[in-house]
Each structure stands twice: as structure tokens, then as C-alpha cells.
Amino acid sequence: MSANAPSLLVVEDDAIVRMLIIDVLEELEFKVLEADGSEKALEFLKDQGQRIDLMMTDVGLPIMDGRELANEARKLRPTLPILFASGYAENIEVPEGMHLIGKPFSIDQLRDKVKGILG
């Protein structure tokens, strides 16, 4: 993996789903930070020494949902691209500068979405 590989923060409370997403992203040569919920995600986001090029978060997280987490993330990192993953994709309004992928998604869909966001 190259030293300047994009760094993605994956926030997903379902361990199996999280593992699958991380496997796919690592195969695509991304550096992946893993969070099982918003608390862990915020630790990464608050660490200014930590490079994060994209945050991918499940919408349905316990305690603080994905949208609330995205709002907090944007306070800490105003330009951070955010990708929401949701099983109810068609029912969600996504704020400007944020993206959405419907669950279940294929490996190709995830790859294309992430590469499209990161350019």
C-alpha cells in the first residue's frame, strides 16, 4: 500500500458488515480506520494528526445516528466527504456534499462510489 493511499474511516456497528467493507476497501489499496460507532469515529475525527479522506457511515447507528455523526464530523472537518450507507436509501435526504449508497451494495458499486467521491 502506498504511503499516500487515501484514508477512509468506516463507521458500522455490525461487525460482519464492517469486516466485509474493510476487506473490499483494503483490496482497493485504501488505508482503513475502523469504528464500531460514533464515539470511536469522533476520536479519529478529533485527532488532527489523523488523515481522513472520506468517512463512510451506516445511517442506523446506536446512540448517535449517522446523520448526527456527519454533522459533528463536519464541525471538526468542514470539507470531509461523507458517504452514507443505508438499507432505506430511497427515503433519505442527503445534505449537500454528502453521498449515499444503498445496502446491500456490490463490491463494484462500493468501489465505483468511493473512487467517484475521491476523484
WOURJO-V743631 format. One record per pair of residues at least 6 apart in sequence whose ideal C-beta (glycine too) atoms are under 8 Angstrom apart, sorted by the first residue. I is the first residue (numbers start at 1). J is the second residue. Records with the same first field share a line. If there is no record, write none. Layout:
I=J, J
//
This chain:
1=26, 29, 31
2=29
5=29, 30, 31
6=30, 31, 53, 54, 118
7=30, 31, 32, 33, 50, 51, 52, 53, 54
8=25, 30, 31, 32, 33, 52, 53, 54, 55, 56, 114
9=32, 33, 35, 41, 44, 45, 52, 54, 55, 56
10=18, 21, 22, 25, 32, 33, 34, 35, 56, 57
11=35, 36, 37, 38, 40, 41, 55, 56, 57, 58, 61, 66, 69
12=18, 21, 35, 36, 56, 57, 58, 85
13=36, 37, 58, 60, 61, 62
14=58
15=36
17=58
18=34, 36
21=56, 85, 110
22=32, 34
24=107, 110, 111
25=32, 110, 114
26=32
28=111, 114, 115
30=114
33=44, 50, 52
34=40
35=41, 43, 44
37=61, 62, 63, 64
38=61, 63, 64, 68, 69, 72
39=63, 64
41=55, 57, 69, 73
42=69, 72, 73, 76
44=50, 52
45=52, 55, 72, 73, 76, 77, 80
46=76
52=77, 80
53=81, 118
54=80, 81, 82, 83, 114, 117, 118
55=70, 73, 80, 81, 82, 83
56=82, 83, 84, 85, 114
57=66, 69, 70, 82, 83, 84, 85
58=66, 84, 85, 86
59=65, 66, 67, 84, 85, 86, 88, 92
60=66, 86, 87
61=69
64=72
66=84, 86
67=84, 95
70=82, 84, 95, 98
73=80, 82
74=80, 82
81=97, 98, 99, 117, 118
82=97, 98, 99
83=98, 99, 100, 101, 113, 114, 117
84=92, 94, 98, 99, 100, 101
85=100, 101, 102, 103, 105
86=92, 100, 101, 102, 103
87=102, 103, 104
89=100, 101, 102, 103
90=102
92=100
94=100
99=113, 117
101=109, 110, 113
105=113
//
